[in-house]
Amino acid sequence: MTDSITETQNEYLQSIVFQLNNEEYALPVSYVGGIETMMPITRVPGVPRYVKGVFNLRGVVTPIIDLRERFDISNYENTKSTRIIILQINDVEVGLIVDAAYDVVDIPKSKVEPSPDVIGSVQVDYIHGVAKLEDRLLILLDMERVLNIVETKEQYQTES
Amino acid sequence: MEMNEYLDVFIEESKEHIQALNSNLLELEKDPKNMDTVNEIFRSAHTLKGMSATMGYQDLADLTHKMENVLDAARNDKLDLDSTIIDIVFEAVDHMESMVFDIIDGGNGKKDVSELVAQLKAIEEGEPIQELKSNGDNLASTESTNTEAQMIPLSSLDEFEITVLQQSLEKQFNNFHISIKLDEGCLLKAARVYMVFEVLEQMGEVIKSEPTVAELEEEKFENDFAVILITQDDQDTVKQKIMKVSEVSEVLVSAFEMNAAAETSQMEESAQSSENKSAPVSKSEEAKKQNTSKTGQLTSKTIRVNIDRLDALMNLFEELVIDRGRLEQIAGTMKDAALQETVEHMTRISGDLQNIILNMRMVPIDQVFNRFPRMVRQLAKDLNKKIDLTIHGAETELDRTVIDEIGDPLVHLIRNGLDHGIETPEERVAKGKPEKGTLTLNAYHSGNHVFIEISDDGAGINKEKVIKKAISNGVIEEDQVATMNDSQINQLILASGFSTADQISDISGRGVGLDVVKNTIESLGGSIKIESEYGKGSLFSVQLPLTLSIISVLLVEVGKEKYAIPLSSIIETAIINNKDIMNAHNKQVIDFRGKVVPLINLKEIFEVPGEQEDDTFHSIVIIRQGEKMAGLIVDSFIGQNEIVLKSLGNYLTDVFAISGATILGDGQVALIVDTNALIK
């Protein structure tokens, strides 16, 4: 039993899929502590623009990052489907604002490709790769880089 | 038996004590009149007796007990020590040693020492000492000695206690003096004592106990203790109830006669001082005992609680505080009298509860500071320096866990300041400074931090010397120097393997000290900063987190945002007219009670969205940090509030001028302004 689980974990990346600006992104499910609906946010002065502030997550003051700002997406607005994904990476806990959060998907490792180099586009370091699943294209994020945490990176480690 | 884990400790300590006995006896042989040596020996013997009795090595305990009696007699000038007596004592120590070695080899420490015991007894009975007479056959009469000695003298009672006793007599209550003896084999004595006290307190009130409750809890007594009890029950009932506690072998209940006690107190006191464990300094010790029992009276009973449980209690209470705020708000809007009354009542109760919970964990830093004056005096003497120590903010409270850790680093810093900082009187006079150096300790709260500053008016840090030393010791490379600023250079003296003293001294070590200081403080989640002016002095500022705390704040509104300003840093609030604002060097200042105070517009500092309004009047919060003041311009005051300090988490560290956050009654987060950062 346990063997088969580790087997799955070795071959698949269990990921949460969420939507930003009509694109689908994925991040490892092991980072996710929960998904919340939008809540009142208190702005914190003097922090990067994409840090929206802090909010009250059941008694814990939690910083919140707007991925739409982080990815320089303009013209966004909060809708009914806007969600906060709570991330726990090492001992850092943050919330991520996304347009919508969906299901958990097992992404076969073999399907993960490095992000395509498009001439003229700005290379960003926080994209780990892309995965094509049937008709879906998932962008895999390197969360430590998204959050600018320089720490050990175990998940999504490139093997080659 | 779970004694095994203590056996190692017992063996180690016994060896030490026997070693001490031997060397001190040698001293005594040379100078039999030296009472200090006798006292040393007595103390070692006494400790050994207590330990061996606890561990159940009765022969060893008997032998040491007899030896102790002889020494006690000598100590009280009732017996002259001559060489024959010392020889016998030596022999006794030899026997003890062999018993201890037997125990080490896994034996039971049994040995026939009756002859020696008889000899010792003969010596001690050579003198007609009242309380020693009864020491003849072991069990029965030691009891009576002890009960007698344990009789609480009236003189040990303070005025308050005597008044209480007198009042109880007037009210027809009974004052009983109760001597309680526990079984010899009783293992958990403190637990038994606790049970006895529980029984006693069901019946009435314990006015006094001998030894004190604290000593009883630490098992610093043998098998018996005495209490004075006020009760309505009669003598027999009291006795029977106490006897119900298991492992109590004997209970003596007698009426505590105020007058009789006064008469016999003289005699009793002499008896007690000789039975007293550490009578060498018997007067002061006695006085100290009385002091502790006096102050201990109110906080008499303590239990040890795991700090994790206190943490859990604290967390739950924090939630309660948030809900309390919410309830207050609801009650405010509903305007229902009954609800408001209930909420007010609840607020009061939870306020008391809050004080209790916080006080459980907080201790004034005085506990650490109070040992410094003596230390500084001693060091000043050793170093031939003249030093004034001033202490501010000793009442500043810190979390217990922090208090426990902060002592050693502070000692290091003070030693460093005395040794390397303050110059000798001659040097100081030559430099035109007062002969006496000043060392200042200052503790205060700021935001969710506690600052402890150690400043001296000594030589200050010689940066050239520090750089040279750092390079020669390989702490830094030569080419790094150019890029370093003053504070980085100062920080170098905290690096390991660094010592700026020309000569290594005993006082402040070999340059490992400050390195340890830095590590300890950082492990507590704090930081240390050094300011120094060469020739003028240095300031070591230790910043420590106040991990958990509920503080009073003033909630203010800036734009649409709410901020909390700690009440501790606020002097007052004011509303000022636009025309009172003056410009000094492009900075807005006001004249506040004769002082020029700079203004800080929170809206600008915090980049609050919204228009800058051009009001004629401004709400100002005057804050202070040390000597400096500033006025914060806000939009409006909301009111005073008790809030729970929370950190912003590990992701947002070092947010400028924000020391933390709190959750308001409506569930929203408000940021706490770090006034400290604003004034710098």
Interface residues (C-beta under 8 A of the other chain):
Chain A: P40 T42 R43 V44 P45 G46 V47 V51 G53 V54 F55 N56 G59 V60 V61 T62 P63 D91 V92 E93 V94 L147 I149
Chain B: E318 E319 I322 E561 I605 F606 E607 V608 P609 K646 S647 L648 G649 N650 Y651 L652 V655 F656 A657 I658 G660 A661 T662 I663 G667 Q668 V669 A670 L671
